[in-house]
Amino acid sequence: MMYKQQIEIPTISQAEKVNLSTTEISRKIKEQLKRDFKNCVFSVSSKYYSGGSSISIYLMKADFKIIKEPSEITETAFFNYEQRQRYTREQLIKNQTETHFQLNQFTLREAFNNDNWNNGVFLTEQGHKLLSDVVKIADAYNWNNSDSSIDYFDVNFSFNIDIGKWDKPFIQEVKR
């Protein structure tokens, strides 16, 4: 099975973003993920802390390939990460066999590049598309009025996206 789905990104007004709690946003995101991605299982959680809150989304199970097999990594990618990032081929291959990955949401906002990884894992094009769509859904509820030039941080919530959890592995059940 391949991921080709077109999703509907929610349209949320600034007033709604301000008035919804992080817990309510988390619930709305979970409902949409459950409705729109029937072939995947997600865990969505929210936390409050001094100075803000966060939402974490974990992809726990999928019935199509999200993570590339080591044999699918291109020689160009191996070369780039061996030469520029100073990883060995063995380290790169070992990374692909892990069951928990903390992803970089900013990379998921970019177009898919077959030779780039996402924070230590090479995703398939379908995996990148799915996770990019998840980021778009979360972004619809967030605002970002930050200004790095003056070290000013202003968002509705901090956002994390992972594959699996540190204590519960991601399950990839590819159906043939």
OpenMM code with the backbone's topology and positions (N, CA, C; nanometers):
from openmm import Vec3, app, unit

residues = "MET MET TYR LYS GLN GLN ILE GLU ILE PRO THR ILE SER GLN ALA GLU LYS VAL ASN LEU SER THR THR GLU ILE SER ARG LYS ILE LYS GLU GLN LEU LYS ARG ASP PHE LYS ASN CYS VAL PHE SER VAL SER SER LYS TYR TYR SER GLY GLY SER SER ILE SER ILE TYR LEU MET LYS ALA ASP PHE LYS ILE ILE LYS GLU PRO SER GLU ILE THR GLU THR ALA PHE PHE ASN TYR GLU GLN ARG GLN ARG TYR THR ARG GLU GLN LEU ILE LYS ASN GLN THR GLU THR HIS PHE GLN LEU ASN GLN PHE THR LEU ARG GLU ALA PHE ASN ASN ASP ASN TRP ASN ASN GLY VAL PHE LEU THR GLU GLN GLY HIS LYS LEU LEU SER ASP VAL VAL LYS ILE ALA ASP ALA TYR ASN TRP ASN ASN SER ASP SER SER ILE ASP TYR PHE ASP VAL ASN PHE SER PHE ASN ILE ASP ILE GLY LYS TRP ASP LYS PRO PHE ILE GLN GLU VAL LYS ARG".split()
positions = [
    Vec3(0.0843, -0.1173, 0.0000),
    Vec3(0.0000, 0.0000, 0.0000),
    Vec3(0.0891, 0.1240, 0.0000),
    Vec3(0.0477, 0.2230, -0.0767),
    Vec3(0.1223, 0.3484, -0.0832),
    Vec3(0.0366, 0.4617, -0.0300),
    Vec3(0.1034, 0.5607, 0.0224),
    Vec3(0.0336, 0.6783, 0.0738),
    Vec3(0.0199, 0.7795, -0.0380),
    Vec3(-0.1042, 0.8094, -0.0778),
    Vec3(-0.1303, 0.9072, -0.1830),
    Vec3(-0.2370, 1.0061, -0.1410),
    Vec3(-0.2818, 0.9960, -0.0217),
    Vec3(-0.3979, 1.0683, 0.0270),
    Vec3(-0.3827, 1.2198, 0.0196),
    Vec3(-0.4916, 1.2849, -0.0161),
    Vec3(-0.5008, 1.4300, -0.0077),
    Vec3(-0.5801, 1.4613, 0.1184),
    Vec3(-0.5240, 1.5414, 0.2054),
    Vec3(-0.5928, 1.5725, 0.3305),
    Vec3(-0.6468, 1.7150, 0.3262),
    Vec3(-0.7417, 1.7397, 0.4136),
    Vec3(-0.7947, 1.8742, 0.4272),
    Vec3(-0.7305, 1.9382, 0.5493),
    Vec3(-0.6592, 2.0468, 0.5267),
    Vec3(-0.5948, 2.1193, 0.6361),
    Vec3(-0.7009, 2.2087, 0.7009),
    Vec3(-0.7179, 2.1986, 0.8326),
    Vec3(-0.8197, 2.2814, 0.8970),
    Vec3(-0.7873, 2.4301, 0.8839),
    Vec3(-0.8926, 2.5101, 0.8690),
    Vec3(-0.8774, 2.6547, 0.8659),
    Vec3(-0.9191, 2.7068, 1.0036),
    Vec3(-0.8232, 2.7570, 1.0769),
    Vec3(-0.8448, 2.8020, 1.2137),
    Vec3(-0.8135, 2.9513, 1.2210),
    Vec3(-0.9082, 3.0291, 1.2711),
    Vec3(-0.8849, 3.1735, 1.2837),
    Vec3(-0.7867, 3.1997, 1.3985),
    Vec3(-0.7257, 3.3162, 1.3959),
    Vec3(-0.6332, 3.3540, 1.5027),
    Vec3(-0.7047, 3.3554, 1.6374),
    Vec3(-0.8293, 3.4016, 1.6386),
    Vec3(-0.9072, 3.4045, 1.7641),
    Vec3(-0.9275, 3.2628, 1.8180),
    Vec3(-0.9565, 3.1672, 1.7284),
    Vec3(-0.9736, 3.0286, 1.7735),
    Vec3(-0.8423, 2.9732, 1.8285),
    Vec3(-0.7314, 3.0035, 1.7622),
    Vec3(-0.6012, 2.9563, 1.8086),
    Vec3(-0.5718, 3.0074, 1.9492),
    Vec3(-0.6077, 3.1326, 1.9748),
    Vec3(-0.5826, 3.1930, 2.1050),
    Vec3(-0.6727, 3.1315, 2.2116),
    Vec3(-0.7967, 3.1016, 2.1762),
    Vec3(-0.8947, 3.0556, 2.2745),
    Vec3(-0.8929, 2.9056, 2.3005),
    Vec3(-0.8331, 2.8260, 2.2128),
    Vec3(-0.8266, 2.6819, 2.2344),
    Vec3(-0.7090, 2.6489, 2.3254),
    Vec3(-0.7302, 2.5635, 2.4225),
    Vec3(-0.6195, 2.5185, 2.5072),
    Vec3(-0.5355, 2.4163, 2.4293),
    Vec3(-0.4153, 2.3954, 2.4741),
    Vec3(-0.3293, 2.2954, 2.4111),
    Vec3(-0.3926, 2.1570, 2.4205),
    Vec3(-0.4595, 2.1278, 2.5297),
    Vec3(-0.5289, 1.9996, 2.5449),
    Vec3(-0.6394, 1.9852, 2.4400),
    Vec3(-0.7168, 2.0919, 2.4174),
    Vec3(-0.8226, 2.0872, 2.3155),
    Vec3(-0.7639, 2.0720, 2.1754),
    Vec3(-0.6558, 2.1430, 2.1485),
    Vec3(-0.5898, 2.1326, 2.0183),
    Vec3(-0.5389, 1.9902, 1.9977),
    Vec3(-0.4764, 1.9351, 2.0998),
    Vec3(-0.4255, 1.7989, 2.0934),
    Vec3(-0.5381, 1.7005, 2.0605),
    Vec3(-0.6521, 1.7180, 2.1245),
    Vec3(-0.7674, 1.6306, 2.1002),
    Vec3(-0.8168, 1.6445, 1.9561),
    Vec3(-0.8254, 1.7670, 1.9063),
    Vec3(-0.8713, 1.7908, 1.7688),
    Vec3(-0.7747, 1.7288, 1.6669),
    Vec3(-0.6449, 1.7434, 1.6924),
    Vec3(-0.5455, 1.6840, 1.6027),
    Vec3(-0.5597, 1.5317, 1.6028),
    Vec3(-0.5727, 1.4728, 1.7206),
    Vec3(-0.5867, 1.3271, 1.7305),
    Vec3(-0.7112, 1.2787, 1.6562),
    Vec3(-0.8218, 1.3499, 1.6699),
    Vec3(-0.9445, 1.3124, 1.5993),
    Vec3(-0.9243, 1.3161, 1.4484),
    Vec3(-0.8567, 1.4205, 1.3986),
    Vec3(-0.8345, 1.4294, 1.2541),
    Vec3(-0.7400, 1.3203, 1.2059),
    Vec3(-0.6342, 1.2934, 1.2812),
    Vec3(-0.5405, 1.1881, 1.2404),
    Vec3(-0.6107, 1.0526, 1.2351),
    Vec3(-0.6939, 1.0254, 1.3337),
    Vec3(-0.7677, 0.8986, 1.3383),
    Vec3(-0.8653, 0.8881, 1.2208),
    Vec3(-0.9295, 0.9988, 1.1871),
    Vec3(-1.0272, 1.0012, 1.0782),
    Vec3(-0.9587, 0.9929, 0.9405),
    Vec3(-0.8512, 1.0680, 0.9227),
    Vec3(-0.7895, 1.0799, 0.7909),
    Vec3(-0.6867, 0.9714, 0.7586),
    Vec3(-0.6269, 0.9103, 0.8605),
    Vec3(-0.5200, 0.8135, 0.8373),
    Vec3(-0.5566, 0.6796, 0.9006),
    Vec3(-0.6543, 0.6129, 0.8425),
    Vec3(-0.7055, 0.4868, 0.8985),
    Vec3(-0.6019, 0.3746, 0.8954),
    Vec3(-0.5004, 0.3886, 0.8125),
    Vec3(-0.3974, 0.2847, 0.8009),
    Vec3(-0.2773, 0.3122, 0.8915),
    Vec3(-0.2914, 0.4082, 0.9833),
    Vec3(-0.1836, 0.4436, 1.0761),
    Vec3(-0.2395, 0.4561, 1.2174),
    Vec3(-0.1516, 0.4386, 1.3142),
    Vec3(-0.1863, 0.4617, 1.4546),
    Vec3(-0.0933, 0.5709, 1.5062),
    Vec3(-0.1542, 0.6729, 1.5674),
    Vec3(-0.0793, 0.7841, 1.6239),
    Vec3(-0.1074, 0.7938, 1.7728),
    Vec3(-0.0127, 0.8460, 1.8458),
    Vec3(-0.0316, 0.8858, 1.9845),
    Vec3(-0.0071, 1.0361, 1.9886),
    Vec3(-0.1007, 1.1087, 2.0490),
    Vec3(-0.0891, 1.2546, 2.0579),
    Vec3(-0.1001, 1.2927, 2.2043),
    Vec3(-0.0054, 1.3711, 2.2525),
    Vec3(-0.0098, 1.4128, 2.3927),
    Vec3(0.0242, 1.5607, 2.4042),
    Vec3(-0.0245, 1.6196, 2.5125),
    Vec3(0.0063, 1.7600, 2.5403),
    Vec3(0.0641, 1.7701, 2.6802),
    Vec3(0.1484, 1.8694, 2.6990),
    Vec3(0.2100, 1.8956, 2.8292),
    Vec3(0.2093, 2.0456, 2.8537),
    Vec3(0.1949, 2.0794, 2.9794),
    Vec3(0.2057, 2.2185, 3.0219),
    Vec3(0.3286, 2.2308, 3.1112),
    Vec3(0.3972, 2.3420, 3.0998),
    Vec3(0.5153, 2.3673, 3.1810),
    Vec3(0.5281, 2.5173, 3.2014),
    Vec3(0.6170, 2.5558, 3.2881),
    Vec3(0.6380, 2.6976, 3.3164),
    Vec3(0.6721, 2.7706, 3.1870),
    Vec3(0.5892, 2.8633, 3.1476),
    Vec3(0.6178, 2.9427, 3.0286),
    Vec3(0.5560, 2.8913, 2.9011),
    Vec3(0.4799, 2.7817, 2.9050),
    Vec3(0.4212, 2.7359, 2.7802),
    Vec3(0.3640, 2.5961, 2.7849),
    Vec3(0.3509, 2.5401, 2.6661),
    Vec3(0.2964, 2.4056, 2.6526),
    Vec3(0.3515, 2.3427, 2.5250),
    Vec3(0.3300, 2.2122, 2.5123),
    Vec3(0.3782, 2.1430, 2.3930),
    Vec3(0.2809, 2.0347, 2.3514),
    Vec3(0.2869, 2.0009, 2.2239),
    Vec3(0.2127, 1.8882, 2.1681),
    Vec3(0.3151, 1.7968, 2.1025),
    Vec3(0.3042, 1.6680, 2.1338),
    Vec3(0.3905, 1.5674, 2.0727),
    Vec3(0.3039, 1.4687, 1.9967),
    Vec3(0.3429, 1.4411, 1.8735),
    Vec3(0.2729, 1.3433, 1.7909),
    Vec3(0.3714, 1.2320, 1.7594),
    Vec3(0.3268, 1.1089, 1.7859),
    Vec3(0.4091, 0.9898, 1.7626),
    Vec3(0.3384, 0.9012, 1.6614),
    Vec3(0.4063, 0.8676, 1.5522),
    Vec3(0.3556, 0.7663, 1.4599),
    Vec3(0.3960, 0.6313, 1.5178),
    Vec3(0.2979, 0.5515, 1.5569),
    Vec3(0.3254, 0.4250, 1.6255),
    Vec3(0.3159, 0.3036, 1.5337),
    Vec3(0.2340, 0.3129, 1.4290),
    Vec3(0.2130, 0.1968, 1.3422),
    Vec3(0.1672, 0.2455, 1.2049),
    Vec3(0.2137, 0.1787, 1.1008),
    Vec3(0.1712, 0.2084, 0.9642),
    Vec3(0.1716, 0.0796, 0.8830),
    Vec3(0.0835, 0.0729, 0.7836),
    Vec3(0.0780, -0.0475, 0.7011),
    Vec3(0.1439, -0.0259, 0.5647),
    Vec3(0.2265, 0.0760, 0.5555),
    Vec3(0.3089, 0.0968, 0.4370),
    Vec3(0.4462, 0.1446, 0.4835),
    Vec3(0.5421, 0.1407, 0.3943),
    Vec3(0.6806, 0.1668, 0.4312),
    Vec3(0.7045, 0.3146, 0.4592),
    Vec3(0.7525, 0.3432, 0.5785),
    Vec3(0.7852, 0.4788, 0.6231),
    Vec3(0.9364, 0.4994, 0.6209),
    Vec3(1.0088, 0.3979, 0.6665),
    Vec3(1.1542, 0.4035, 0.6822),
    Vec3(1.2200, 0.3197, 0.5734),
    Vec3(1.3195, 0.3761, 0.5079),
    Vec3(1.3900, 0.3030, 0.4034),
    Vec3(1.4688, 0.1858, 0.4612),
    Vec3(1.4782, 0.0809, 0.3841),
    Vec3(1.5705, -0.0276, 0.4155),
    Vec3(1.7113, 0.0249, 0.3880),
    Vec3(1.8116, -0.0233, 0.4610),
    Vec3(1.9488, 0.0239, 0.4336),
    Vec3(1.9896, 0.0079, 0.2871),
    Vec3(1.9399, -0.0972, 0.2204),
    Vec3(1.9739, -0.1191, 0.0791),
    Vec3(1.9126, -0.0130, -0.0130),
    Vec3(1.8155, 0.0629, 0.0365),
    Vec3(1.7504, 0.1668, -0.0446),
    Vec3(1.8196, 0.3028, -0.0323),
    Vec3(1.9170, 0.3138, 0.0557),
    Vec3(1.9902, 0.4391, 0.0716),
    Vec3(2.0875, 0.4521, -0.0448),
    Vec3(2.0862, 0.5669, -0.1103),
    Vec3(2.1702, 0.5852, -0.2283),
    Vec3(2.3178, 0.6000, -0.1906),
    Vec3(2.4027, 0.5704, -0.2843),
    Vec3(2.5467, 0.5886, -0.2633),
    Vec3(2.5801, 0.7362, -0.2411),
    Vec3(2.5052, 0.8252, -0.3075),
    Vec3(2.5251, 0.9693, -0.2872),
    Vec3(2.4968, 1.0065, -0.1420),
    Vec3(2.3893, 0.9526, -0.0861),
    Vec3(2.3552, 0.9814, 0.0538),
    Vec3(2.4634, 0.9279, 0.1467),
    Vec3(2.5065, 0.8035, 0.1241),
    Vec3(2.6139, 0.7485, 0.2070),
    Vec3(2.7368, 0.8379, 0.1996),
    Vec3(2.7753, 0.8769, 0.0801),
    Vec3(2.8935, 0.9606, 0.0610),
    Vec3(2.8785, 1.0931, 0.1357),
    Vec3(2.7616, 1.1592, 0.1181),
    Vec3(2.7398, 1.2893, 0.1822),
    Vec3(2.7522, 1.2813, 0.3337),
    Vec3(2.6904, 1.1808, 0.3946),
    Vec3(2.6921, 1.1731, 0.5405),
    Vec3(2.8234, 1.1181, 0.5947),
    Vec3(2.8920, 1.0374, 0.5138),
    Vec3(3.0244, 0.9904, 0.5572),
    Vec3(3.1259, 1.1045, 0.5502),
    Vec3(3.1215, 1.1821, 0.4424),
    Vec3(3.2206, 1.2876, 0.4216),
    Vec3(3.1895, 1.4144, 0.5008),
    Vec3(3.0651, 1.4598, 0.4954),
    Vec3(3.0302, 1.5885, 0.5566),
    Vec3(2.9937, 1.5761, 0.7036),
    Vec3(2.9208, 1.4718, 0.7388),
    Vec3(2.8742, 1.4568, 0.8766),
    Vec3(2.9634, 1.3634, 0.9588),
    Vec3(3.0545, 1.2964, 0.8905),
    Vec3(3.1525, 1.2071, 0.9545),
    Vec3(3.0890, 1.0876, 1.0255),
    Vec3(2.9851, 1.0319, 0.9626),
    Vec3(2.9268, 0.9064, 1.0089),
    Vec3(2.9881, 0.7939, 0.9271),
    Vec3(3.0001, 0.6784, 0.9873),
    Vec3(3.0444, 0.5631, 0.9099),
    Vec3(2.9217, 0.4999, 0.8448),
    Vec3(2.9441, 0.4228, 0.7430),
    Vec3(2.8357, 0.3502, 0.6759),
    Vec3(2.7643, 0.2597, 0.7765),
    Vec3(2.8401, 0.1980, 0.8652),
    Vec3(2.7818, 0.1096, 0.9661),
    Vec3(2.6899, 0.1861, 1.0607),
    Vec3(2.7291, 0.3080, 1.1005),
    Vec3(2.6437, 0.3908, 1.1865),
    Vec3(2.5144, 0.4293, 1.1150),
    Vec3(2.5253, 0.4654, 0.9881),
    Vec3(2.4068, 0.5025, 0.9109),
    Vec3(2.3114, 0.3844, 0.8971),
    Vec3(2.3651, 0.2664, 0.8715),
    Vec3(2.2813, 0.1468, 0.8586),
    Vec3(2.2172, 0.1127, 0.9926),
    Vec3(2.2923, 0.1233, 1.1018),
    Vec3(2.2380, 0.0955, 1.2345),
    Vec3(2.1237, 0.1908, 1.2677),
    Vec3(2.1390, 0.3194, 1.2320),
    Vec3(2.0318, 0.4171, 1.2557),
    Vec3(1.9009, 0.3734, 1.1911),
    Vec3(1.9082, 0.3147, 1.0726),
    Vec3(1.7875, 0.2739, 0.9998),
    Vec3(1.7128, 0.1605, 1.0691),
    Vec3(1.7801, 0.0891, 1.1580),
    Vec3(1.7160, -0.0265, 1.2225),
    Vec3(1.6582, 0.0079, 1.3595),
    Vec3(1.6699, 0.1330, 1.4023),
    Vec3(1.6130, 0.1741, 1.5301),
    Vec3(1.4604, 0.1707, 1.5216),
    Vec3(1.3936, 0.1809, 1.6361),
    Vec3(1.2470, 0.1795, 1.6388),
    Vec3(1.1889, 0.3077, 1.6974),
    Vec3(1.2754, 0.4065, 1.7255),
    Vec3(1.2297, 0.5376, 1.7734),
    Vec3(1.3172, 0.6453, 1.7108),
    Vec3(1.2502, 0.7448, 1.6525),
    Vec3(1.3211, 0.8553, 1.5882),
    Vec3(1.2549, 0.9866, 1.6268),
    Vec3(1.3338, 1.0802, 1.6777),
    Vec3(1.2854, 1.2156, 1.7018),
    Vec3(1.3121, 1.2934, 1.5737),
    Vec3(1.2065, 1.3317, 1.5054),
    Vec3(1.2207, 1.3925, 1.3738),
    Vec3(1.2378, 1.5436, 1.3811),
    Vec3(1.2842, 1.5993, 1.2713),
    Vec3(1.2987, 1.7431, 1.2568),
    Vec3(1.1792, 1.7940, 1.1777),
    Vec3(1.0890, 1.8653, 1.2438),
    Vec3(0.9674, 1.9139, 1.1778),
    Vec3(0.9995, 2.0095, 1.0632),
    Vec3(1.1109, 2.0804, 1.0709),
    Vec3(1.1450, 2.1765, 0.9672),
    Vec3(1.1831, 2.1055, 0.8369),
    Vec3(1.2491, 1.9921, 0.8468),
    Vec3(1.2817, 1.9124, 0.7285),
    Vec3(1.1541, 1.8603, 0.6639),
    Vec3(1.0534, 1.8310, 0.7447),
    Vec3(0.9257, 1.7810, 0.6911),
    Vec3(0.8454, 1.8911, 0.6227),
    Vec3(0.8846, 2.0153, 0.6393),
    Vec3(0.8190, 2.1264, 0.5692),
    Vec3(0.8835, 2.1510, 0.4326),
    Vec3(0.9908, 2.0819, 0.4044),
    Vec3(1.0613, 2.0953, 0.2766),
    Vec3(1.0196, 1.9827, 0.1830),
    Vec3(1.0513, 1.9979, 0.0561),
    Vec3(1.0227, 1.8934, -0.0427),
    Vec3(1.1076, 1.7704, -0.0132),
    Vec3(1.0574, 1.6530, -0.0501),
    Vec3(1.1297, 1.5285, -0.0305),
    Vec3(1.2578, 1.5296, -0.1131),
    Vec3(1.3665, 1.4850, -0.0514),
    Vec3(1.4944, 1.4688, -0.1205),
    Vec3(1.5444, 1.3283, -0.0880),
    Vec3(1.5564, 1.2464, -0.1878),
    Vec3(1.5938, 1.1063, -0.1709),
    Vec3(1.7282, 1.0873, -0.1005),
    Vec3(1.8159, 1.1869, -0.1072),
    Vec3(1.9501, 1.1743, -0.0508),
    Vec3(1.9651, 1.2387, 0.0871),
    Vec3(1.8576, 1.2939, 0.1420),
    Vec3(1.8649, 1.3576, 0.2734),
    Vec3(1.7933, 1.2748, 0.3777),
    Vec3(1.8427, 1.2825, 0.4984),
    Vec3(1.7776, 1.2147, 0.6093),
    Vec3(1.7002, 1.3148, 0.6921),
    Vec3(1.6211, 1.2623, 0.7831),
    Vec3(1.5492, 1.3476, 0.8767),
    Vec3(1.5986, 1.3125, 1.0161),
    Vec3(1.6938, 1.3887, 1.0631),
    Vec3(1.7457, 1.3739, 1.1985),
    Vec3(1.7914, 1.2315, 1.2290),
    Vec3(1.8585, 1.1702, 1.1343),
    Vec3(1.9167, 1.0378, 1.1593),
    Vec3(1.8466, 0.9222, 1.0928),
    Vec3(1.7376, 0.9463, 1.0216),
    Vec3(1.6657, 0.8378, 0.9560),
    Vec3(1.6305, 0.8794, 0.8123),
    Vec3(1.6501, 0.7866, 0.7206),
    Vec3(1.6107, 0.8086, 0.5820),
    Vec3(1.4674, 0.7602, 0.5661),
    Vec3(1.3783, 0.8517, 0.5286),
    Vec3(1.2379, 0.8185, 0.5094),
    Vec3(1.2107, 0.7852, 0.3632),
    Vec3(1.1075, 0.7058, 0.3408),
    Vec3(1.0607, 0.6841, 0.2045),
    Vec3(0.9869, 0.8106, 0.1605),
    Vec3(0.9617, 0.8219, 0.0324),
    Vec3(0.8866, 0.9387, -0.0155),
    Vec3(0.7455, 0.9402, 0.0447),
    Vec3(0.6830, 0.8217, 0.0555),
    Vec3(0.5491, 0.8132, 0.1147),
    Vec3(0.5535, 0.8490, 0.2637),
    Vec3(0.6574, 0.8045, 0.3341),
    Vec3(0.6733, 0.8375, 0.4750),
    Vec3(0.6898, 0.9872, 0.4952),
    Vec3(0.7699, 1.0492, 0.4103),
    Vec3(0.7902, 1.1933, 0.4175),
    Vec3(0.6587, 1.2670, 0.3914),
    Vec3(0.5825, 1.2231, 0.2928),
    Vec3(0.4544, 1.2875, 0.2598),
    Vec3(0.3564, 1.2759, 0.3766),
    Vec3(0.3436, 1.1565, 0.4336),
    Vec3(0.2532, 1.1363, 0.5471),
    Vec3(0.2905, 1.2289, 0.6628),
    Vec3(0.4170, 1.2266, 0.7014),
    Vec3(0.4608, 1.3057, 0.8156),
    Vec3(0.4552, 1.4557, 0.7864),
    Vec3(0.4768, 1.4945, 0.6615),
    Vec3(0.4602, 1.6357, 0.6224),
    Vec3(0.3152, 1.6788, 0.6395),
    Vec3(0.2223, 1.5913, 0.6026),
    Vec3(0.0805, 1.6221, 0.6198),
    Vec3(0.0451, 1.6349, 0.7677),
    Vec3(0.1033, 1.5520, 0.8519),
    Vec3(0.0796, 1.5611, 0.9963),
    Vec3(0.1297, 1.6958, 1.0488),
    Vec3(0.2466, 1.7384, 1.0032),
    Vec3(0.3016, 1.8685, 1.0438),
    Vec3(0.2079, 1.9811, 0.9984),
    Vec3(0.1542, 1.9713, 0.8764),
    Vec3(0.0615, 2.0745, 0.8265),
    Vec3(-0.0624, 2.0850, 0.9145),
    Vec3(-0.1140, 1.9712, 0.9594),
    Vec3(-0.2316, 1.9715, 1.0470),
    Vec3(-0.1975, 2.0416, 1.1789),
    Vec3(-0.0855, 2.0050, 1.2399),
    Vec3(-0.0447, 2.0687, 1.3663),
    Vec3(-0.0190, 2.2181, 1.3460),
    Vec3(0.0445, 2.2540, 1.2347),
    Vec3(0.0745, 2.3947, 1.2068),
    Vec3(-0.0519, 2.4791, 1.1933),
    Vec3(-0.1607, 2.4186, 1.1480),
    Vec3(-0.2858, 2.4933, 1.1308),
    Vec3(-0.3354, 2.5494, 1.2641),
    Vec3(-0.3025, 2.4835, 1.3747),
    Vec3(-0.3466, 2.5273, 1.5070),
    Vec3(-0.2442, 2.6154, 1.5787),
    Vec3(-0.1281, 2.6301, 1.5214),
    Vec3(-0.0207, 2.7017, 1.5881),
    Vec3(-0.0018, 2.8394, 1.5265),
    Vec3(0.0600, 2.9274, 1.5986),
    Vec3(0.1060, 3.0526, 1.5421),
    Vec3(0.2535, 3.0650, 1.5732),
    Vec3(0.3212, 3.1465, 1.4967),
    Vec3(0.4629, 3.1691, 1.5217),
    Vec3(0.4929, 3.3161, 1.4972),
    Vec3(0.4966, 3.3903, 1.6045),
    Vec3(0.5311, 3.5322, 1.5985),
    Vec3(0.6730, 3.5549, 1.6511),
    Vec3(0.7550, 3.4524, 1.6419),
    Vec3(0.8918, 3.4605, 1.6936),
    Vec3(0.9774, 3.5504, 1.6053),
    Vec3(1.0821, 3.6046, 1.6638),
    Vec3(1.1780, 3.6865, 1.5904),
    Vec3(1.3173, 3.6514, 1.6412),
    Vec3(1.3869, 3.5673, 1.5657),
    Vec3(1.5179, 3.5202, 1.6107),
    Vec3(1.6214, 3.6324, 1.6169),
    Vec3(1.6008, 3.7404, 1.5421),
    Vec3(1.6994, 3.8492, 1.5432),
    Vec3(1.7031, 3.9214, 1.6777),
    Vec3(1.5944, 3.9129, 1.7543),
    Vec3(1.5942, 3.9757, 1.8870),
    Vec3(1.5696, 3.8713, 1.9968),
    Vec3(1.5852, 3.7431, 1.9625),
    Vec3(1.5705, 3.6337, 2.0576),
    Vec3(1.4331, 3.6353, 2.1248),
    Vec3(1.3297, 3.6517, 2.0411),
    Vec3(1.1916, 3.6566, 2.0898),
    Vec3(1.1194, 3.5322, 2.0412),
    Vec3(1.0662, 3.4541, 2.1357),
    Vec3(1.0005, 3.3279, 2.1041),
    Vec3(0.8537, 3.3379, 2.1415),
    Vec3(0.7643, 3.3288, 2.0423),
    Vec3(0.6210, 3.3399, 2.0664),
    Vec3(0.5462, 3.2436, 1.9751),
    Vec3(0.5079, 3.1283, 2.0312),
    Vec3(0.4273, 3.0299, 1.9600),
    Vec3(0.3110, 2.9885, 2.0493),
    Vec3(0.2088, 2.9324, 1.9876),
    Vec3(0.0945, 2.8827, 2.0637),
    Vec3(0.1363, 2.7624, 2.1480),
    Vec3(0.2183, 2.6736, 2.0887),
    Vec3(0.2709, 2.5577, 2.1596),
    Vec3(0.3979, 2.5117, 2.0899),
    Vec3(0.4861, 2.4479, 2.1646),
    Vec3(0.6023, 2.3825, 2.1044),
    Vec3(0.5535, 2.2528, 2.0439),
    Vec3(0.6211, 2.2063, 1.9405),
    Vec3(0.5734, 2.0901, 1.8664),
    Vec3(0.6854, 1.9894, 1.8463),
    Vec3(0.6550, 1.8629, 1.8718),
    Vec3(0.7488, 1.7530, 1.8495),
    Vec3(0.6797, 1.6459, 1.7658),
    Vec3(0.7546, 1.5842, 1.6767),
    Vec3(0.7010, 1.4738, 1.5974),
    Vec3(0.8036, 1.3616, 1.5969),
    Vec3(0.7578, 1.2425, 1.6301),
    Vec3(0.8454, 1.1256, 1.6414),
    Vec3(0.7862, 1.0079, 1.5657),
    Vec3(0.8720, 0.9132, 1.5372),
    Vec3(0.8300, 0.7806, 1.4924),
    Vec3(0.8600, 0.6884, 1.6089),
    Vec3(0.7565, 0.6252, 1.6649),
    Vec3(0.7729, 0.5424, 1.7838),
    Vec3(0.8010, 0.6288, 1.9057),
    Vec3(0.8115, 0.5619, 2.0198),
    Vec3(0.8460, 0.6273, 2.1455),
    Vec3(0.9689, 0.5586, 2.2030),
    Vec3(1.0343, 0.6240, 2.2968),
    Vec3(1.1559, 0.5659, 2.3541),
    Vec3(1.1269, 0.4319, 2.4205),
    Vec3(1.0037, 0.4140, 2.4731),
    Vec3(0.9709, 0.2908, 2.5442),
    Vec3(0.8692, 0.2029, 2.4704),
    Vec3(0.8284, 0.2455, 2.3508),
    Vec3(0.7326, 0.1682, 2.2719),
    Vec3(0.7711, 0.1815, 2.1250),
    Vec3(0.8153, 0.0733, 2.0622),
    Vec3(0.8690, 0.0828, 1.9265),
    Vec3(0.7627, 0.1086, 1.8198),
    Vec3(0.8067, 0.1707, 1.7125),
    Vec3(0.7263, 0.1880, 1.5924),
    Vec3(0.7108, 0.0521, 1.5246),
    Vec3(0.5898, 0.0238, 1.4756),
    Vec3(0.5627, -0.1021, 1.4066),
    Vec3(0.5264, -0.0695, 1.2616),
    Vec3(0.6039, -0.1261, 1.1714),
    Vec3(0.5793, -0.1069, 1.0277),
    Vec3(0.5338, -0.2410, 0.9715),
    Vec3(0.4052, -0.2500, 0.9373),
    Vec3(0.3486, -0.3739, 0.8830),
    Vec3(0.3120, -0.3514, 0.7380),
    Vec3(0.4084, -0.3694, 0.6510),
    Vec3(0.3864, -0.3453, 0.5086),
    Vec3(0.3022, -0.4579, 0.4526),
    Vec3(0.1877, -0.4218, 0.3934),
    Vec3(0.0990, -0.5203, 0.3322),
    Vec3(0.1372, -0.5350, 0.1854),
    Vec3(0.1410, -0.6541, 0.1416),
    Vec3(0.1806, -0.6809, 0.0019),
    Vec3(0.0590, -0.6987, -0.0845),
] * unit.nanometer
topology = app.Topology()
chain = topology.addChain("A")
for resn in residues:
    res = topology.addResidue(resn, chain)
    for name in ("N", "CA", "C"):
        topology.addAtom(name, app.Element.getBySymbol(name[0]), res)
